[in-house]
Amino acid sequence: MNKHKVAIVGSGPAGLAAAIYTSRAEIETTVYAGEEPGGQLTKTTEIENYPGVVGKTGPELMVTMTQQATKFGTNIVYETIRDLNKLKSEYDAVILAMGASPRLLGVGEDKYWGKGFSTCAVCDAAFYKGKNVYVVGGGDSAIEDATALTKFANHVTMLVRGEQMRASVAMQKRLDSYKDQITVMWKTNLVAIKGERVEKLVLDVDGVEQRVMAEGLFFAIGHIPATGFLKNSKVELDIEGYILTQAAKSLNGDGMAEWPTMTNIPGVFAAGDCVDHRYRQAGTAVGMGIQAALDAERWLASQFVR
Ligand SMILES: Cc1cc2nc3c(=O)[nH]c(=O)nc-3n(C[C@H](O)[C@H](O)[C@H](O)COP(=O)(O)OP(=O)(O)OC[C@H]3O[C@@H](n4cnc5c(N)ncnc54)[C@H](O)[C@@H]3O)c2cc1C
C-alpha cells in the first residue's frame, strides 16, 4: 500500500508538532524548514511557560522537537516554498505553518534578542523583575504589554511615535490606573541601542536627542504573517494577511466546521502564528499543529483509499 504524502511548510512549533503526528501515523512527511529552521523560539533564551519543559532554551526545545519528528521518519528539507500550487501538485495534502515575524525597526535590535530585547511580553515579562523597561508602540498590544510588564518591572516607559496613540479609547483609559507605573513619552523614536546587553537607549524626542538608561526593551509594533507567497494561490487571507481556516470562519456564525484547520482549498490546512493573531504562543501553535495533522490524516483517509 502506498503511503499518503504530506508537505508541511515551516519548521517552528506548529510545523514540527504536525510532523510528529503525521509521520507517526505513517504518512510520508516532508517539512520545508524555510529561512528560520526551528522558528521564532530560536531567537530566545530560557522557555519558562511551555508545559513539561523546565530549564531548556528555545533553540534546545526546537532541536528536541526536530529530533522527535525525524525519529518517526519526517524528512526535513532546508528550502523555502514560493509556489503553493506546485507543492500541492506533488503532495496529497499540505499543512501551512509559516508563522509570523514581529515587526522590527532596524536600529540594531537584532543583536539584543535574549539580551534585554524581546517582542513577546507574555513570554518574557517575568524575566524583568524590578527592572526599568521600555515598550515601543502605541497600539492596543503596546498597552497590553506595558500593563503586563508592570506586574514585574519597577517602571515601564512607553515610547510613542506621534502625539497620540493608535490604541482604542478603552485601552488608553486603562493607562489611567497605571499612572505611577507607566510613563508615556510622546513624539519619541528609538534611534539606537547601546551596551553588551540593553543598557542605554538613544531616543529622538521631538527632534532632540536624549539618552536614557534601560534594562529591558520590548517592541509591540505588530507582526507580519509569512503568507506573502500565497497571494497568487487562492488561499483565503484576512485583511492583515493571516490565513482564514474553516474554524476562523465558523466563529463568524456558520456553526462548527467539518475540517476546522482546513483553508478554503481542499487538502490545504493551516496552523500556528500564520493563522493566529491573538495568542501567539509556542503551546498554542503546537496545539494547532496537532489539530491540523489530525484533520489532514482523517481527510486523507476520507478522500483517498490506498
Ligand atoms: C523573542 C520571542 C520569545 C518568545 N518566547 C516564547 C515563550 O517563552 N513561550 C512561548 O510559548 N512562546 C514564545 N514566543 C512565541 C513563539 O515563538 C511563537 O508563538 C511560535 O514560535 C509560533 O510557532 P509557529 O510554528 O506558528 O511559527 P514560527 O515559530 O514563526 O515558525 C515559522 C516557520 O516557518 C518557516 N517558514 C516561513 N515561511 C516559509 C516558506 N515560505 N517556506 C518554508 N518555510 C517557511 C520559518 O523558517 C519557520 O521555521 C516567543 C517569540 C519571540 C519572538
PDBQT file of the ligand as one rigid body, heavy atoms in Angstrom, charges set to zero:
ROOT
HETATM    1  C1  LIG A 401      11.630  36.650  21.309  1.00  0.00    +0.000 C 
HETATM    2  C2  LIG A 401      10.488  35.679  21.397  1.00  0.00    +0.000 A 
HETATM    3  C3  LIG A 401      10.315  34.960  22.568  1.00  0.00    +0.000 A 
HETATM    4  C4  LIG A 401       9.267  34.067  22.675  1.00  0.00    +0.000 A 
HETATM    5  N1  LIG A 401       9.147  33.360  23.829  1.00  0.00    +0.000 NA
HETATM    6  C5  LIG A 401       8.122  32.475  23.963  1.00  0.00    +0.000 A 
HETATM    7  C6  LIG A 401       7.977  31.731  25.164  1.00  0.00    +0.000 A 
HETATM    8  O1  LIG A 401       8.760  31.878  26.115  1.00  0.00    +0.000 OA
HETATM    9  N2  LIG A 401       6.939  30.865  25.233  1.00  0.00    +0.000 N 
HETATM   10  C7  LIG A 401       6.037  30.697  24.214  1.00  0.00    +0.000 A 
HETATM   11  O2  LIG A 401       5.116  29.887  24.333  1.00  0.00    +0.000 OA
HETATM   12  N3  LIG A 401       6.152  31.403  23.061  1.00  0.00    +0.000 NA
HETATM   13  C8  LIG A 401       7.172  32.290  22.913  1.00  0.00    +0.000 A 
HETATM   14  N4  LIG A 401       7.278  33.035  21.763  1.00  0.00    +0.000 N 
HETATM   15  C9  LIG A 401       6.252  32.884  20.716  1.00  0.00    +0.000 C 
HETATM   16  C10 LIG A 401       6.507  31.613  19.904  1.00  0.00    +0.000 C 
HETATM   17  O3  LIG A 401       7.845  31.606  19.485  1.00  0.00    +0.000 OA
HETATM   18  C11 LIG A 401       5.563  31.560  18.691  1.00  0.00    +0.000 C 
HETATM   19  O4  LIG A 401       4.218  31.699  19.106  1.00  0.00    +0.000 OA
HETATM   20  C12 LIG A 401       5.728  30.233  17.961  1.00  0.00    +0.000 C 
HETATM   21  O5  LIG A 401       7.070  30.062  17.572  1.00  0.00    +0.000 OA
HETATM   22  C13 LIG A 401       4.834  30.157  16.722  1.00  0.00    +0.000 C 
HETATM   23  O6  LIG A 401       5.089  28.943  16.099  1.00  0.00    +0.000 OA
HETATM   24  P1  LIG A 401       4.800  28.691  14.548  1.00  0.00    +0.000 P 
HETATM   25  O7  LIG A 401       5.278  27.316  14.275  1.00  0.00    +0.000 OA
HETATM   26  O8  LIG A 401       3.421  29.061  14.231  1.00  0.00    +0.000 OA
HETATM   27  O9  LIG A 401       5.708  29.766  13.769  1.00  0.00    +0.000 OA
HETATM   28  P2  LIG A 401       7.256  30.132  13.820  1.00  0.00    +0.000 P 
HETATM   29  O10 LIG A 401       7.897  29.746  15.079  1.00  0.00    +0.000 OA
HETATM   30  O11 LIG A 401       7.280  31.566  13.420  1.00  0.00    +0.000 OA
HETATM   31  O12 LIG A 401       7.890  29.242  12.657  1.00  0.00    +0.000 OA
HETATM   32  C14 LIG A 401       7.620  29.524  11.316  1.00  0.00    +0.000 C 
HETATM   33  C15 LIG A 401       8.452  28.609  10.439  1.00  0.00    +0.000 C 
HETATM   34  O13 LIG A 401       8.036  28.755   9.087  1.00  0.00    +0.000 OA
HETATM   35  C16 LIG A 401       9.162  28.819   8.235  1.00  0.00    +0.000 C 
HETATM   36  N5  LIG A 401       8.747  29.482   7.000  1.00  0.00    +0.000 N 
HETATM   37  C17 LIG A 401       8.210  30.723   6.822  1.00  0.00    +0.000 A 
HETATM   38  N6  LIG A 401       7.943  30.926   5.522  1.00  0.00    +0.000 NA
HETATM   39  C18 LIG A 401       8.281  29.787   4.862  1.00  0.00    +0.000 A 
HETATM   40  C19 LIG A 401       8.239  29.367   3.494  1.00  0.00    +0.000 A 
HETATM   41  N7  LIG A 401       7.762  30.157   2.526  1.00  0.00    +0.000 N 
HETATM   42  N8  LIG A 401       8.720  28.137   3.184  1.00  0.00    +0.000 NA
HETATM   43  C20 LIG A 401       9.187  27.301   4.139  1.00  0.00    +0.000 A 
HETATM   44  N9  LIG A 401       9.230  27.633   5.460  1.00  0.00    +0.000 NA
HETATM   45  C21 LIG A 401       8.802  28.856   5.793  1.00  0.00    +0.000 A 
HETATM   46  C22 LIG A 401      10.194  29.551   9.070  1.00  0.00    +0.000 C 
HETATM   47  O14 LIG A 401      11.510  29.298   8.567  1.00  0.00    +0.000 OA
HETATM   48  C23 LIG A 401       9.948  28.899  10.430  1.00  0.00    +0.000 C 
HETATM   49  O15 LIG A 401      10.633  27.684  10.502  1.00  0.00    +0.000 OA
HETATM   50  C24 LIG A 401       8.343  33.915  21.608  1.00  0.00    +0.000 A 
HETATM   51  C25 LIG A 401       8.526  34.633  20.416  1.00  0.00    +0.000 A 
HETATM   52  C26 LIG A 401       9.583  35.502  20.301  1.00  0.00    +0.000 A 
HETATM   53  C27 LIG A 401       9.791  36.265  19.020  1.00  0.00    +0.000 C 
ENDROOT
TORSDOF 0
